[in-house]
Every structure is written in C-alpha cells, then in structure tokens.
C-alpha cells in the first residue's frame, strides 16, 4: 500500500521571508545572487514591496538560515570568489513545484495575502503570466497538492470583489474565529461613520442657530447718523 505524502513542517515567518527574498533576488539581481548574509538582511528588512515591513537582526536571520539549511531549503556556497559565504534557495526542488508556483509563493511570502490580479502584477519580475486565469490555475494546483496544500483561498472581505490568496508555508493563516467577524467589523466601521455624521450634523445645526441669531442685526438698516 502506497503511503500518502507527508506535508513538511511549517516554517517560521522569518524563514518564509528569507526564502521569498532569495527567490526575488535570484530574478531581479542575478549578478549578486547567491546572496551574502548582509545582502539577505537588507532584502528582508527593506521597506518597499514588503508586507509587513520588519527589522530582523543578522543573528536572527543566521539562526533561521541554519534551520532552512537543515531542511535543504537553503544551500550554502562560496561562489566564484571562494571567500564570502553565500546563500541560495532550493524551494522548487524541495516542494516539487514549477517556477511559476515558486514565484507566486515568494510574492505571497513577501507581500502577504493578495488577489489574483495583485499577484499577477506583483510577481511580474519573477515570472510573467499570460493572464489572470493562468495565475488562478497555478494557485489551484498549489491548493490541491497531494503532498499538502501550499496556498489557500481566503473568505471574501466585505466590499471586496475578489478573493485573496495566502501561502501556507507557515501553516494555516490566522483568520477570524467568527465567520461573521467581517460583518461585525463592517458594522463597527459603519457605526463610527454614523457617529461622525451625527457630530457634523450637530455642528451644522449650531452654526445655523448662530446665523439665525445674527440675521436680524444684519438685515436691519443702520441707524441714521446723528449730527453734533
């Protein structure tokens, strides 16, 4: 009897961010790839194209690299110089997914949950998809893998036309315990707006009252000047 594939243990947030950076820089800055520890730290902590932005110390990144190396997700090399230790990702082989799926996982790890249209735009430098349906097809493959899903389609947010997708490299994403939580949040936002409108209406009423009190003085003619 064939044993079912076992999903790998989940990564930490920083481990997933490191893999995302290595995948990104392999495509966007091939001349400096594999990355040194310093370059990898800069990529993890950069403020643009990252959600959330973080500030990880090199010691934390080094510890996460050791964990990734033990699982063969990161490979060490000294490159052509043979002097400085560098790091490369091995995600595609370990998870047995194609380059398009690697790009999507990296984009999700770097920028958080996104819609299909956002994923297509944000992953363009890593892999060029023909259209949104192509992105969706790869996402569906990642969501239905026999070895364990790597992405999940999240419940649609109130007021949103598209579902967002999240990666599962770190395990199940944190979702509201109450399925109607989105409605509660929307109701809270609506309540706050109602209060603000009520305050504005009260201010307008007060201003109108003040104007009404001033109107008799404005409408009455000036008294004739008295001669001295």
Backbone bond lengths (Angstrom), bond angles and torsions (degrees), N, CA, C in turn:
res aa  C-N    CA-C-N  psi(-1)  N-CA   C-N-CA  omega(-1)  CA-C   N-CA-C  phi
1 X - - - 1.456 - - 1.532 109.66 -
2 X 1.318 116.15 129.99 1.460 120.59 -178.11 1.515 110.46 -76.36
3 X 1.327 115.06 129.97 1.462 120.06 179.58 1.520 110.36 -79.30
4 X 1.332 117.08 135.88 1.463 121.57 179.79 1.511 110.31 -65.92
5 X 1.320 118.46 142.48 1.464 121.15 177.93 1.523 111.20 -58.76
6 X 1.327 115.33 143.34 1.455 121.00 179.88 1.522 109.06 -102.23
7 X 1.304 116.40 127.79 1.465 120.57 178.91 1.527 109.93 -66.94
8 X 1.334 118.19 139.05 1.461 120.66 179.05 1.515 110.94 -66.00
9 X 1.324 117.22 154.52 1.467 119.29 178.49 1.525 110.93 -62.49
10 X 1.325 117.37 150.98 1.469 120.09 -176.70 1.521 112.28 -67.39
11 X 1.306 115.04 154.12 1.457 122.24 176.91 1.520 109.73 -89.58
12 X 1.318 115.73 163.78 1.458 119.98 169.69 1.522 108.13 -80.72
13 X 1.333 116.19 165.78 1.457 119.74 178.90 1.524 110.93 -58.43
14 X 1.336 117.39 -43.90 1.460 120.84 -177.68 1.523 111.12 -67.53
15 X 1.320 117.44 -36.40 1.463 120.26 177.67 1.528 110.55 -62.70
16 X 1.332 116.02 -42.67 1.469 119.56 178.24 1.526 110.79 -65.88
17 X 1.326 117.34 -38.97 1.469 120.85 178.13 1.529 110.06 -63.43
18 X 1.316 118.09 -41.07 1.463 121.84 179.20 1.525 110.62 -61.54
19 X 1.321 116.78 -46.24 1.464 119.71 178.30 1.524 111.01 -61.64
20 X 1.334 116.64 -41.75 1.457 120.13 178.03 1.519 112.35 -59.50
21 X 1.326 116.21 -42.14 1.464 120.51 179.71 1.526 110.92 -66.18
22 X 1.326 117.69 -44.12 1.468 120.87 179.93 1.526 111.33 -61.94
23 X 1.328 116.20 -41.79 1.472 120.12 178.55 1.523 110.17 -65.15
24 X 1.336 116.37 -43.94 1.460 121.11 -179.91 1.523 111.65 -61.51
25 X 1.328 116.50 -50.83 1.468 120.16 -174.20 1.525 112.22 -70.43
26 X 1.331 116.93 -25.13 1.461 119.37 175.83 1.527 110.21 -59.25
27 X 1.341 116.53 -35.39 1.460 121.07 -178.46 1.523 113.08 -91.38
28 X 1.336 116.82 -38.37 1.471 119.53 -172.61 1.526 113.43 -88.25
29 X 1.338 117.65 -29.15 1.477 120.86 178.30 1.529 109.37 -133.89
30 X 1.323 116.99 65.16 1.471 119.72 -176.03 1.525 113.90 -61.52
31 X 1.339 117.79 -25.36 1.466 120.68 -178.52 1.525 112.06 -67.69
32 X 1.329 118.08 -25.07 1.471 121.21 -178.61 1.527 112.22 -107.36
33 X 1.328 116.77 7.46 1.461 121.48 -179.79 1.526 109.32 -99.87
34 X 1.327 118.09 141.18 1.470 132.35 -4.16 1.528 112.79 -58.21
35 X 1.334 115.99 159.70 1.454 121.75 -172.42 1.521 112.73 -95.26
36 X 1.331 115.01 146.38 1.456 120.37 169.72 1.532 108.71 -77.11
37 X 1.320 116.47 168.11 1.459 120.09 178.18 1.524 110.62 -60.61
38 X 1.315 116.50 -40.21 1.463 120.56 -179.20 1.529 111.43 -64.28
39 X 1.330 116.65 -44.54 1.465 120.39 179.03 1.522 111.17 -66.50
40 X 1.321 116.55 -36.90 1.458 120.51 179.33 1.521 110.80 -66.52
41 X 1.335 116.83 -40.71 1.465 120.64 177.74 1.527 110.68 -62.86
42 X 1.338 116.22 -41.30 1.466 119.78 178.23 1.519 110.63 -62.83
43 X 1.322 117.32 -39.50 1.455 120.72 179.19 1.518 112.50 -68.12
44 X 1.321 116.85 -37.58 1.469 120.44 178.40 1.519 111.57 -67.66
45 X 1.324 116.57 -35.75 1.463 121.48 -173.25 1.525 114.27 -98.51
46 X 1.319 117.97 2.35 1.467 118.32 -178.83 1.521 109.84 -65.18
47 X 1.322 115.64 152.16 1.465 120.90 -173.12 1.517 112.52 -88.65
48 X 1.314 118.08 -26.41 1.463 120.53 -178.26 1.525 110.38 -89.95
49 X 1.334 116.31 149.83 1.470 123.41 176.84 1.521 112.33 56.99
50 X 1.335 116.58 33.22 1.461 121.78 178.60 1.532 109.45 -136.81
51 X 1.319 115.92 132.53 1.456 120.23 176.48 1.532 108.52 -148.49
52 X 1.344 116.47 111.27 1.464 126.50 1.80 1.522 111.68 -83.82
53 X 1.328 115.95 160.44 1.458 120.87 172.41 1.524 108.20 -75.21
54 X 1.330 116.10 141.58 1.462 120.45 -178.72 1.519 109.84 -130.39
55 X 1.316 115.74 172.39 1.461 122.23 175.21 1.525 107.18 -138.76
56 X 1.310 116.09 82.13 1.463 122.13 -176.61 1.524 110.11 -92.67
57 X 1.326 117.04 136.98 1.454 121.89 177.74 1.528 109.52 -77.07
58 X 1.343 116.06 155.02 1.460 119.68 -179.21 1.527 111.34 -61.13
59 X 1.336 116.79 -32.12 1.453 119.89 177.86 1.522 111.69 -63.27
60 X 1.329 117.02 -40.44 1.468 121.56 177.82 1.523 110.66 -65.80
61 X 1.325 115.77 -40.81 1.458 120.35 -179.96 1.524 110.19 -67.30
62 X 1.327 116.73 -40.18 1.461 120.41 178.47 1.529 111.05 -62.01
63 X 1.322 116.75 -41.54 1.468 120.86 178.51 1.530 110.93 -64.47
64 X 1.334 116.58 -41.64 1.463 120.22 178.03 1.527 110.96 -65.81
65 X 1.325 117.21 -36.74 1.463 121.17 177.60 1.519 111.50 -61.97
66 X 1.329 116.69 -39.87 1.465 120.30 178.77 1.520 110.59 -62.09
67 X 1.339 116.79 -40.72 1.456 120.85 177.98 1.528 110.80 -64.90
68 X 1.329 116.97 -43.72 1.463 120.83 178.92 1.527 111.49 -65.84
69 X 1.325 116.46 -37.10 1.470 120.10 179.58 1.526 111.07 -65.96
70 X 1.336 116.20 -36.90 1.463 119.92 179.91 1.528 111.59 -65.90
71 X 1.320 116.52 -22.23 1.466 121.52 179.01 1.521 111.87 -103.12
72 X 1.341 116.22 9.91 1.463 123.76 177.14 1.522 113.65 65.21
73 X 1.331 117.13 14.10 1.458 120.56 177.56 1.521 111.82 -79.93
74 X 1.330 116.59 -19.75 1.459 122.79 176.24 1.523 108.26 -129.25
75 X 1.322 115.41 137.69 1.462 121.98 179.25 1.524 109.05 -115.17
76 X 1.320 116.41 141.52 1.463 121.47 178.60 1.523 109.66 -98.68
77 X 1.325 115.28 144.10 1.458 121.14 177.77 1.521 109.16 -153.00
78 X 1.325 116.60 153.15 1.463 120.43 175.16 1.523 111.39 -98.63
79 X 1.331 117.08 0.88 1.450 120.26 176.02 1.516 112.65 63.34
80 X 1.319 114.60 -164.18 1.463 120.39 -176.81 1.517 111.96 -70.28
81 X 1.339 117.56 -32.44 1.468 120.69 -177.00 1.515 111.77 -70.69
82 X 1.340 116.20 -35.09 1.454 119.83 -179.05 1.508 113.57 74.07
83 X 1.346 118.06 12.94 1.462 120.36 -176.74 1.521 112.62 -115.06
84 X 1.315 117.79 -42.17 1.461 121.72 -174.54 1.537 109.74 -106.32
85 X 1.322 116.05 130.56 1.456 120.88 179.29 1.525 109.97 -70.90
86 X 1.313 116.29 133.62 1.456 121.89 -178.96 1.526 110.17 -127.64
87 X 1.354 114.47 164.53 1.462 119.35 -174.29 1.526 110.47 -130.30
88 X 1.342 114.69 139.98 1.464 122.31 177.67 1.524 108.90 -131.11
89 X 1.318 116.54 150.89 1.464 119.82 179.66 1.534 110.55 -86.97
90 X 1.311 115.38 159.00 1.460 122.26 178.06 1.532 109.61 -136.87
91 X 1.337 116.17 29.48 1.450 121.39 -171.87 1.527 112.35 -63.79
92 X 1.321 117.20 -42.86 1.456 120.55 -176.95 1.513 112.95 -58.65
93 X 1.329 116.55 -41.88 1.466 119.69 -179.27 1.521 112.37 -74.54
94 X 1.322 116.98 -41.71 1.464 120.22 -178.20 1.523 111.45 -64.02
95 X 1.318 116.62 -43.14 1.465 120.76 -178.76 1.525 112.54 -92.58
96 X 1.321 116.76 -4.39 1.469 122.09 177.97 1.529 111.40 55.34
97 X 1.331 116.13 54.04 1.465 121.22 178.69 1.527 108.67 -125.84
98 X 1.344 117.92 152.08 1.467 121.46 -179.23 1.523 112.59 -73.87
99 X 1.317 115.05 172.41 1.471 121.09 -176.37 1.525 111.93 -60.07
100 X 1.325 117.85 -37.90 1.465 120.55 179.82 1.521 110.75 -62.06
101 X 1.326 117.05 -41.83 1.461 121.24 179.34 1.522 111.17 -68.94
102 X 1.323 116.95 -36.51 1.466 120.90 176.55 1.526 109.70 -60.76
103 X 1.326 117.02 -42.51 1.470 121.34 179.08 1.518 111.39 -62.85
104 X 1.323 117.08 -42.02 1.463 120.38 179.88 1.526 111.05 -66.11
105 X 1.317 117.52 -42.86 1.466 120.96 179.43 1.527 110.43 -63.54
106 X 1.333 116.50 -40.42 1.465 119.82 178.90 1.519 111.01 -64.43
107 X 1.326 117.00 -42.69 1.462 120.99 -179.62 1.518 111.01 -64.10
108 X 1.331 117.37 -39.37 1.460 121.08 177.69 1.525 110.90 -68.73
109 X 1.339 117.04 -37.63 1.462 120.62 -179.97 1.525 111.54 -68.98
110 X 1.328 116.85 -29.52 1.466 120.84 -177.56 1.528 113.11 -88.19
111 X 1.342 117.11 -33.30 1.463 120.63 -170.97 1.523 114.18 -119.18
112 X 1.321 118.28 0.30 1.458 120.03 179.95 1.520 112.25 79.88
113 X 1.323 116.07 -171.17 1.463 122.20 -176.84 1.529 110.75 -61.56
114 X 1.333 116.25 139.49 1.471 121.76 -177.69 1.516 110.56 -146.37
115 X 1.319 114.81 158.95 1.453 120.67 173.41 1.527 109.49 -78.34
116 X 1.318 116.05 168.86 1.461 120.20 -179.97 1.524 110.57 -61.23
117 X 1.330 117.59 -43.42 1.465 120.31 -179.98 1.523 111.42 -64.43
118 X 1.331 116.88 -37.95 1.468 120.15 177.38 1.521 110.66 -66.96
119 X 1.320 116.95 -41.24 1.463 120.52 179.11 1.531 111.33 -62.06
120 X 1.307 116.03 -42.22 1.464 118.84 -179.84 1.532 110.80 -61.97
121 X 1.317 116.26 -43.09 1.464 120.11 -179.00 1.531 111.52 -70.04
122 X 1.338 116.74 -44.22 1.464 120.29 -173.83 1.519 113.67 -75.82
123 X 1.329 117.54 -20.10 1.466 120.18 -179.40 1.523 112.37 -99.98
124 X 1.315 117.82 7.98 1.464 121.55 -173.83 1.527 112.69 -59.58
125 X 1.342 116.92 -35.06 1.469 119.70 -178.94 1.530 111.64 -75.84
126 X 1.319 116.61 -16.35 1.463 120.32 -179.85 1.521 111.83 -97.31
127 X 1.329 115.50 -36.78 1.471 120.44 179.22 1.526 107.26 -159.80
128 X 1.313 117.01 132.53 1.462 120.49 -178.10 1.539 109.52 -96.75
129 X 1.315 115.26 112.35 1.455 121.52 177.69 1.523 109.75 -87.56
130 X 1.330 115.86 144.32 1.461 120.10 -178.29 1.523 111.61 -65.89
131 X 1.326 116.11 -40.75 1.459 120.57 -178.33 1.526 109.08 -161.19
132 X 1.327 115.80 178.44 1.465 120.53 -178.32 1.526 112.41 -66.08
133 X 1.340 116.64 -32.80 1.461 119.36 179.37 1.523 111.18 -64.82
134 X 1.325 116.85 -30.84 1.462 120.54 176.58 1.526 110.57 -67.40
135 X 1.324 116.21 -41.09 1.466 120.47 176.47 1.520 109.98 -61.04
136 X 1.318 115.85 -45.55 1.466 120.32 -178.84 1.524 111.55 -62.67
137 X 1.321 117.00 -37.05 1.460 120.52 -179.75 1.531 110.86 -63.91
138 X 1.314 116.70 -43.06 1.469 119.74 178.38 1.524 110.95 -67.78
139 X 1.314 117.11 -37.26 1.461 120.45 177.52 1.533 110.90 -63.74
140 X 1.315 116.14 -40.80 1.461 119.83 178.86 1.529 110.44 -64.12
141 X 1.312 117.24 -38.38 1.469 120.87 177.06 1.529 110.50 -63.14
142 X 1.321 116.12 -43.07 1.460 120.03 179.65 1.523 111.73 -67.33
143 X 1.322 116.58 -29.40 1.466 121.07 -177.54 1.528 112.59 -81.62
144 X 1.330 116.91 -15.90 1.469 119.75 -175.21 1.530 112.10 -122.11
145 X 1.315 117.61 23.45 1.469 121.01 179.72 1.529 111.43 -62.37
146 X 1.339 116.39 140.17 1.464 120.39 175.76 1.522 111.78 -64.81
147 X 1.337 115.63 -30.42 1.464 120.17 -178.98 1.519 112.71 -81.97
148 X 1.327 117.45 -0.02 1.465 120.69 -179.27 1.512 111.10 121.02
149 X 1.317 115.66 134.02 1.464 120.57 -179.17 1.521 110.91 -63.84
150 X 1.330 115.47 143.37 1.463 121.16 177.56 1.523 112.26 -111.97
151 X 1.339 117.33 -10.14 1.462 121.71 175.56 1.517 108.28 -139.76
152 X 1.329 115.60 163.04 1.461 121.01 178.08 1.523 108.68 -143.28
153 X 1.322 114.91 144.26 1.460 120.95 175.37 1.521 108.09 -87.91
154 X 1.323 117.38 121.88 1.458 122.20 -175.85 1.525 110.71 -85.05
155 X 1.326 116.74 155.91 1.472 119.42 175.28 1.524 110.56 -58.21
156 X 1.311 115.37 143.53 1.467 119.97 -178.55 1.526 110.18 -66.45
157 X 1.325 116.14 133.92 1.453 121.61 179.30 1.524 110.64 -76.69
158 X 1.329 117.18 150.30 1.474 119.76 177.93 1.526 111.35 -56.62
159 X 1.323 115.82 130.86 1.454 120.65 179.30 1.513 114.62 82.30
160 X 1.346 118.03 -3.17 1.466 121.39 -178.75 1.520 110.35 -94.58
161 X 1.326 116.61 141.69 1.463 121.14 179.37 1.524 111.58 -88.75
162 X 1.319 118.04 -21.62 1.459 121.39 -176.23 1.526 111.28 -121.61
163 X 1.325 115.00 150.22 1.455 120.67 170.89 1.524 109.38 -74.99
164 X 1.301 116.66 149.99 1.463 121.66 172.21 1.523 108.84 -100.57
165 X 1.324 115.53 152.37 1.456 122.57 177.74 1.525 109.21 -115.55
166 X 1.335 115.83 145.52 1.465 121.72 178.55 1.519 109.16 -131.32
167 X 1.331 117.02 151.55 1.468 120.18 176.85 1.528 110.27 -82.04
168 X 1.320 114.88 158.89 1.469 121.61 179.37 1.520 111.48 -116.32
169 X 1.330 117.20 20.11 1.465 120.48 178.95 1.521 111.22 -60.70
170 X 1.326 116.90 -29.70 1.465 121.84 -179.76 1.531 111.66 -102.92
171 X 1.310 117.40 15.24 1.451 120.38 -176.11 1.514 111.02 95.17
172 X 1.313 115.47 -171.44 1.460 120.85 -178.62 1.530 110.76 -63.40
173 X 1.335 117.88 133.76 1.470 120.17 177.11 1.519 110.33 -68.51
174 X 1.311 116.10 154.67 1.462 121.31 178.46 1.520 109.45 -75.59
175 X 1.330 115.28 120.00 1.459 121.42 179.58 1.514 109.35 -120.47
176 X 1.342 118.07 158.18 1.459 120.42 177.09 1.525 110.71 -57.70
177 X 1.342 116.91 136.42 1.457 120.68 179.63 1.508 111.36 -65.02
178 X 1.330 117.22 -34.17 1.461 122.73 179.83 1.520 108.99 -96.96
179 X 1.339 118.76 119.88 1.467 119.88 -179.07 1.519 113.21 -57.28
180 X 1.331 115.86 -26.45 1.465 119.11 -179.73 1.512 112.07 -88.77
181 X 1.349 115.45 11.88 1.460 118.78 -176.61 1.525 111.53 -59.35
182 X 1.361 114.70 -37.41 1.458 117.84 179.42 1.514 111.09 -60.65
183 X 1.359 115.49 -37.26 1.446 118.30 178.64 1.525 111.23 -68.19
184 X 1.351 115.07 -36.52 1.465 119.04 178.63 1.521 110.25 -64.84
185 X 1.360 114.65 -43.04 1.454 118.13 179.11 1.519 110.44 -63.51
186 X 1.342 115.04 -41.38 1.455 117.69 179.45 1.521 110.43 -63.90
187 X 1.347 115.81 -39.90 1.453 119.50 177.37 1.510 111.75 -62.99
188 X 1.348 116.39 -37.90 1.462 119.80 178.03 1.507 111.45 -64.18
189 X 1.358 115.36 -41.95 1.465 118.88 178.26 1.522 110.38 -64.89
190 X 1.353 115.69 -39.67 1.457 119.44 178.82 1.525 110.88 -64.65
191 X 1.346 116.00 -40.05 1.457 119.48 178.36 1.509 112.48 -63.27
192 X 1.328 115.27 -39.01 1.464 119.21 178.34 1.526 110.41 -64.98
193 X 1.333 116.23 -41.02 1.456 120.03 178.18 1.526 110.96 -63.90
194 X 1.340 116.15 -39.44 1.463 120.35 178.91 1.524 111.00 -61.29
195 X 1.338 115.38 -42.73 1.471 119.18 179.17 1.521 111.17 -63.36
196 X 1.325 116.37 -41.34 1.468 119.74 179.96 1.527 111.38 -64.50
197 X 1.345 115.68 -41.10 1.460 119.60 178.57 1.527 110.68 -64.07
198 X 1.356 116.31 -40.38 1.464 120.13 179.34 1.523 110.92 -62.09
199 X 1.327 115.87 -41.12 1.475 119.67 178.56 1.528 110.81 -63.32
200 X 1.337 115.46 -42.61 1.456 118.79 179.34 1.526 111.18 -64.40
201 X 1.349 115.88 -40.47 1.462 118.96 178.75 1.522 111.34 -63.07
202 X 1.336 116.24 -37.55 1.464 119.67 178.80 1.527 110.42 -66.36
203 X 1.324 117.01 -41.02 1.456 120.51 179.34 1.532 110.29 -64.22
204 X 1.345 115.89 -41.18 1.469 119.62 178.86 1.526 110.29 -63.05
205 X 1.357 116.85 -41.63 1.465 120.33 179.37 1.521 110.79 -62.36
206 X 1.340 116.40 -40.17 1.460 119.74 179.06 1.520 111.11 -65.89
207 X 1.330 116.41 -39.78 1.460 119.99 178.62 1.525 111.01 -65.36
208 X 1.337 115.93 -40.12 1.464 119.14 177.54 1.527 111.38 -62.81
209 X 1.339 116.43 -40.48 1.457 120.19 177.86 1.514 111.64 -62.08
210 X 1.322 115.98 -41.50 1.461 119.73 179.00 1.518 111.22 -64.95
211 X 1.350 116.33 -39.08 1.462 119.52 178.61 1.524 111.45 -66.70
212 X 1.337 115.96 -39.17 1.462 119.46 177.51 1.519 111.11 -61.55
213 X 1.321 116.09 -38.45 1.465 119.23 179.22 1.515 111.75 -67.99
214 X 1.334 117.20 -31.23 1.459 120.56 -179.17 1.524 112.43 -83.25
215 X 1.335 117.62 -20.71 1.461 120.20 -173.45 1.526 113.83 -59.06
216 X 1.350 120.29 -43.96 1.478 118.20 178.69 1.515 113.10 -57.23
217 X 1.298 115.89 -37.01 1.462 119.31 -179.84 1.523 110.52 -70.33
218 X 1.337 115.42 -35.37 1.461 118.46 -178.85 1.514 110.86 -74.63
219 X 1.367 117.06 -38.09 1.464 121.15 -176.32 1.521 112.73 -77.15
220 X 1.335 119.06 -30.23 1.472 120.66 -177.06 1.507 110.88 -70.66
221 X 1.345 116.85 138.37 1.488 119.33 -179.17 1.538 109.83 -68.22
222 X 1.316 113.71 154.24 1.454 119.17 178.15 1.517 108.44 -67.04
223 X 1.326 120.30 139.99 1.468 122.02 177.40 1.520 109.76 -64.86
224 X 1.332 114.98 146.18 1.484 117.73 -178.33 1.521 110.47 -62.52
225 X 1.276 113.53 145.77 1.457 118.01 179.96 1.512 109.51 -71.55
226 X 1.268 117.73 139.46 1.472 123.64 179.25 1.514 109.22 -93.41
227 X 1.388 112.01 135.84 1.471 116.12 179.54 1.515 108.99 -82.72
228 X 1.236 114.27 147.12 1.474 120.37 177.74 1.517 109.63 -104.75
